[in-house]
Amino acid sequence: MVNERPGFAVLGREDVARTSTLSVFRMRIGPGQSVPTHYHSWVADHFFCLKGQMVLRVHDPEERFELLAGDSATVEPGRAHALRNESGEECVFLLVQGVGEYDFNHVEM
């Protein structure tokens, strides 16, 4: 596996479930915090916003999604994406990653 769990600053991450091909976790990101641009070779990211607001930027083609509590979005394998909390409040979301071998491939933007 490549960069199994890369490090970046967030308020917290709680593993809900994990197998060799599927991960589910609850993430908290503070105002101004972000997950850098990256892609996964084999897994899709399924985002479910639980509290607050998050901005998901997806590349090729360029798309921008503002997710509020109750909203969801999916990023397919191989598609570069980044996540940011642009609000002044904490954001909490559930992330389901799968099904396949996990990797994290950083992309310079």
Number of C-alpha atoms within 10 A of each C-alpha: 8 11 11 11 10 11 8 9 10 15 13 11 14 11 12 12 11 13 11 10 13 16 19 18 15 19 18 19 24 20 17 13 19 19 17 16 19 20 24 24 16 16 23 21 21 16 20 20 22 19 18 20 23 26 17 20 17 21 15 8 7 9 10 13 14 17 20 18 15 11 16 17 14 15 20 17 17 14 17 23 24 17 20 20 23 17 15 11 14 18 24 24 25 21 21 21 24 22 16 17 17 21 18 17 16 15 12 7 7
